[in-house]
Amino acid sequence: MAACAAAAPVPSCTGPSMASCVNTTGGLVHGAVADGVARFLGIPFGTAERFAPAAPPARWQGVLNASTAPPKCAQGAVPGAGASEEACLALNIWTPAAGPCGSYCADHGWAPDGCGCGVCGSRGGCTFTCNASDPRARPQGHACPAAPARSAAAAALRPVMVTIHGGGFVGGAARADAHNLTALNDVVVVAIQYRLGVLGFFTPPPPAAAAAAAGGAAAAAPPPPPPNLGMADQLLALRWVRDNAAAFGGDPRQVMIFGCSAGGASVAGHLVNPAADGLYAAAAIESPGGHQGWMARAGRRSDDDWMPADLNRDNSAALAAQLGCGGGGESTVACLRAAPLAALQKLAAELRFAPALPGDGDYPLGRIAAGRWNSRVPTIVGGQSCESCRSALAELGPPSRPVSNAALTAALVKQAFVGLHPNSTAEAGAAVLLGWYAERMAAEGNWRTFARILSDSGHACSSALHAQALGATAAAGSSVWRYFFVSDERRVCLRLHQLVPFVLLLLLLLLLLLLLLLHWSQPAAAARAIPRCFPSSPPFSLLAHTSMHRPTVLPPTPPARGTRRQGYVAPPAGSAEQLPGATHGGDEAWLFASEKTKTDGERDLALDMARWFGSLARNGDPNTGANAGAPAWPAVGDTQHAPASAMFLGDTTTPLPRYDASVDTVRAECEHWKPFMGWNWNATSTFT
């Protein structure tokens, strides 16, 4: 698999183009500047053969045109995923255009030369010195100037925020637009890609002949750990950031990693991996996936973001055998490399491939609960109040529709919670759940209870338990902050037969509009934006946030202290089909400040989300920085507040934000899910 190639090359980095050029360890890259932010898309950080570890790409010649988003990594079982490729290990970067070098090069009479020494523009490339022995030099028959000493102002570097996309480890891509997040926080933002599904998490079976010859000794020896190539890709990207951040004005000592869903599960994996220590200084985990031991032992486990190692090996062996590549070892790898990608993915779609730690019952959550993580790192953990409401909507219809006990039981049986009962049947698992959630059924009704069960068994309890484990085991001097997003989902999902009267009404309105246009000299503003509705279920709902086009959403300056709104109060939705809470991935658009804000409260929500994360990256504390008027955010375990308190965020009819505990954050049901989410780890195995 080759490195991602650029589109048409930029001819040079001279003259006006110099401001958009940066010298990286791989070569010169040319981006684009708009509204004070420079953007570089599709910079290769790795190249790899199929089922082999990735390595940094060879240094390219000339200038790489970094103006086009990289292709998605080959997608797994993701409907409508679009075009993707195996050659996909690339990243996107946003950095303030007025970087630490400013006009330093021009002030000192520097100009771009043949070896790229002077290519600093406005972003730190002037930290490079260039001479005949410098491996970054491209000799052009003349000597390179020595770099003059830099001033203290020129040496100032910005924090770096690295976002890891979600998608259940089978889908997704670096498609979030970080322009506003960059501008609001004066930071460098990096979005990375990594191999997915079978290409990222296949474990080659051992050679059959060697296993047979070893006999009982082979059976007694522990199997080799899964290679987890997708996670290794992320580590390679973080090392690239360490080596290249300064060239973009970023500080490699102030790197924050954050992600939602599988991205959050990835962050948890790096927290427990000693090989990642030193590559980041802060972290945020949003609605993390994790191990879900209630699922079927075999077959598709569509939401199991950290899977058992033995199941990963079994699925890998089964896939190899189906493709006639069952010899084991290098022969299996060579055979699978020759297989068409389409055939490989078709068979892999019926299995599950995700990261796996080597030990029995070994998952990141259990290691964190045991204190085996990089506990010096300040961390934010967040979740949604109704993570799986969209899935409940798809299964049971709108919340206003009555759901009988029989219908609830049938829906639970369909979900196949077979791991909850020794009988390992869907019916027995449903019976267990009806006992666990009997009080919820009586208090909240069957629709909301079904949505809670789907949420708790996935991201809701995973988020709560990660916050609990991190808060209990964080090192002295470090803290964990928890938020809870409660935004009302003002999205109306209509069935086709319900559209008929609306279509007729629309035609009538259009006719009236035409008559008015004939009467008035200026057109009336008759269009109104329709809230989006994503009926897809996690983890693929995050794929909806894929636009690289930045909407106009926020003013360039924050509201002054004393003028901000008292909470994120929004007008009533006026929809009978309103979902009862924030759904999976609903906070992402606010965090990236890409949600189209219509009110002062919505603007404040976007500003607070973006700046809390930016302050953690810069200061190790979300409470420090320029978030004017935002309330103080106590850390998890703060003795002045109730246990399991969180910062409530969102866009609702109830004034927010507030720091509090509720029936949603104090979750007795999560205690039931602990054994099925990898909480109980025996602490006997190492990471590799």
Buried (B, 14 or more C-beta within 10 A) or exposed (E): BEBBBBEEEBEBBEEEBBBBBBBBBBBBBBBEBEEEBBBBBBBBBBBBEBBEEBEBBEEBEBBBBBBEBBBBBBBBBBEEBEEBBBBBBBBBBBBBBBBBBBEBBBEEEBEBBBBBBBBBBBBBBBBBBBEEEBEBBBEEEEBBBEBBEBEEEBEBBBBBBBBBBBBBBBBBBBBBBBBBBBBBBBBBBBBBBBBBBBBBBBBBBBBBEEBEEBEEEEEEEEBEBBBBBBBBBBBBBBBBBBBBBBBBBBBBEBBBBBBBBBBBBBBBBBBBBEBBEBBBBBBBBBBBBBBBBBBBEEEBBBBBBBBBBEBBBBBBBBBBEBBEBBBBBEBBBEBBBEBEBEEBBEBBBBBBBBBBBBBEBBBBBBBBBBEBBBBEBBBBBBBBBBBBBBBBBEBBBBBEEEBEEEBBBEBBBEBBBBBBBEEEBBBBBBBBBBEBBEEBBEEBBBBBBBBBBBBBBBBBBBBBBBBBBBBEBBEEEBBBBBBBBBBBBBBBBEEEEEEEEEEEEEEEEEEEEEEEEEEEEEEEEEEEEEEEBBEBBBBBBBBBBBEBEBBEBBEEEBBEEEEBBEBBBBEEBEBEBBBBBBBBBBBBBBBBBBBEBEBBBBBBBBBBBBBBBBBBBBBBBBBEBBBBBBBEBBBBBBEEBEEBBBBBBBBBEEEBBBBBBBEBBBBEBBEBBBBBBBBBBEEEBEBE
